[in-house]
Amino acid sequence: MSDAPPLSEPIRLNQIGAGLTRRLEPDEAQRRAVARWLDLQSLDAFVAEMTVAPAPVGWTLSGRITAEAVQSCGLTLAPVPARIDQMFRIALVEAGENEASEVEVFLEDDAPDLIEDGRIDLGHHSVEQLSLALDPFPRAPGAEFTPPEESAEISPFAVLKALKRDGDGA
């Protein structure tokens, strides 16, 4: 994974006003880039509907992502289809703003994401939410892990011992 996001849709904080709604639907080339970024076999559909609105402290980014992807089975590398339909909500604060004012943090919540340079990249957040929604250990139906049989002696000296025995008999 490189550092550059495969999908970028930046908005400036001064564009938000009372709220801003965007729908991101990447084209085929952008979906291929996202698939490579997330190590997917394919990403056949991907739509992110997002709203950014002012919050008591900072902003709230909320929305829904839907996607049809194909992951690789962790055991067999066989294709594993994945259908994603996920709602999300992210608290955002400007870098430095969270130090000047109090931010309520609940155990089930993550710390707010930082906004740098006065911009929120909706594309980056949509890809991030897709990655969080994917199965981290996809498994094809019927795929089972069977550990390899262990040999009687695992030590590297077992080979030397076998060579010595062969040499004694000759």
C-alpha positions in Angstrom: 0.0 0.0 0.0 1.4 3.4 -0.9 0.8 6.5 1.1 -1.3 8.3 -1.6 -5.0 7.5 -1.3 -6.5 5.8 -4.4 -9.6 8.0 -4.3 -9.5 11.7 -3.3 -12.4 14.1 -3.0 -11.3 17.0 -0.8 -13.6 19.6 0.5 -12.7 22.8 2.3 -14.2 23.6 5.7 -15.6 26.9 4.3 -17.7 24.9 1.8 -19.6 23.1 4.5 -21.8 25.9 5.9 -24.9 24.4 7.6 -24.1 21.0 6.0 -22.9 19.4 2.8 -24.0 16.2 1.2 -22.0 14.3 -1.5 -22.3 11.1 -3.4 -19.1 9.4 -4.5 -19.4 6.8 -7.2 -15.9 6.0 -8.5 -15.5 5.0 -12.2 -14.0 1.7 -13.2 -10.4 3.0 -13.2 -10.8 4.4 -9.7 -12.4 1.2 -8.4 -9.5 -0.8 -9.8 -7.1 1.6 -7.9 -9.1 1.1 -4.7 -9.1 -2.7 -5.2 -5.3 -2.7 -5.5 -5.0 -0.5 -2.4 -7.2 -2.9 -0.4 -5.7 -6.0 -2.0 -9.1 -7.1 -3.5 -9.5 -9.3 -6.5 -12.1 -6.8 -7.8 -14.4 -4.0 -6.8 -17.4 -4.2 -9.1 -19.5 -1.5 -7.4 -18.7 1.2 -4.8 -20.9 4.1 -3.7 -20.4 6.4 -0.7 -23.2 8.8 0.3 -21.8 11.2 2.9 -22.9 14.3 4.9 -20.6 16.7 6.7 -22.3 18.9 9.3 -21.1 21.2 12.1 -21.1 19.6 15.5 -20.8 21.2 19.0 -17.1 20.5 18.7 -15.8 20.3 15.1 -17.8 18.4 12.5 -19.5 15.1 12.0 -19.0 13.0 8.9 -21.8 10.4 8.5 -23.0 8.3 5.7 -23.4 5.0 4.1 -21.2 2.9 1.9 -22.3 0.1 -0.4 -20.0 -2.1 -2.4 -19.7 -5.4 -4.2 -16.2 -6.7 -3.9 -14.3 -10.0 -4.4 -11.7 -10.8 -1.7 -9.2 -13.7 -1.7 -9.7 -16.6 0.6 -7.0 -16.6 3.3 -6.5 -20.3 2.9 -7.0 -21.2 -0.8 -6.9 -17.8 -2.5 -10.2 -18.7 -4.1 -12.5 -15.7 -4.8 -14.9 -14.8 -2.0 -17.7 -12.4 -2.9 -18.4 -9.6 -0.4 -21.5 -7.4 -0.3 -21.1 -4.3 1.9 -23.9 -2.0 3.1 -22.6 -0.1 6.1 -23.6 3.1 7.9 -20.9 5.1 9.6 -20.3 8.3 11.8 -17.0 10.0 12.4 -16.2 13.0 14.6 -13.8 15.4 13.1 -11.9 18.3 14.7 -9.3 20.7 13.3 -5.7 19.9 14.3 -5.0 21.9 17.5 -8.8 22.5 18.1 -9.1 19.4 20.3 -6.4 20.7 22.6 -8.2 24.1 23.2 -11.6 22.7 24.0 -13.0 19.7 25.8 -14.0 16.7 23.7 -16.3 14.1 25.2 -15.0 10.6 24.7 -17.1 7.5 25.4 -15.6 4.0 25.7 -17.4 2.8 22.6 -16.2 5.8 20.5 -12.9 6.4 18.9 -11.1 9.7 19.3 -12.0 12.3 16.7 -10.2 12.3 13.4 -8.0 15.4 12.8 -8.6 17.8 9.9 -5.4 19.2 8.5 -4.9 22.1 6.2 -8.6 23.0 6.5 -9.7 20.1 4.2 -11.6 16.9 4.7 -10.9 14.2 2.1 -14.2 12.4 1.5 -12.6 9.9 -0.8 -10.0 8.9 1.7 -12.7 8.5 4.4 -14.9 6.4 2.1 -12.1 4.0 1.3 -11.2 3.8 5.0 -14.8 2.9 5.8 -14.8 0.2 3.1 -11.6 -1.3 4.5 -13.1 -1.4 7.9 -16.3 -3.1 6.6 -14.5 -5.9 4.8 -13.9 -9.3 6.4 -10.3 -9.3 7.7 -10.1 -13.1 7.3 -12.2 -14.1 4.3 -12.7 -17.8 3.8 -14.2 -19.6 0.9 -17.1 -22.0 1.6 -15.7 -25.4 2.7 -12.1 -24.1 3.1 -10.5 -25.6 6.2 -7.1 -25.2 7.6 -5.3 -28.5 8.2 -1.9 -28.2 9.9 1.0 -30.0 8.2 2.0 -33.3 9.7 5.0 -32.9 12.0 8.0 -35.1 11.3 9.4 -37.2 14.1 12.4 -35.0 14.6 12.2 -31.3 13.8 15.8 -30.5 14.7 18.2 -29.5 11.9 20.6 -32.0 13.5 18.3 -34.8 12.5 19.5 -34.5 8.9 23.2 -34.8 10.1 22.3 -37.8 12.2 20.7 -39.5 9.2 23.8 -38.8 7.1 26.1 -40.2 9.8 24.0 -43.4 9.9 24.2 -43.8 6.2 27.9 -43.2 6.3 28.5 -45.9 9.0 26.9 -48.6 7.0 28.9 -48.0 3.8 
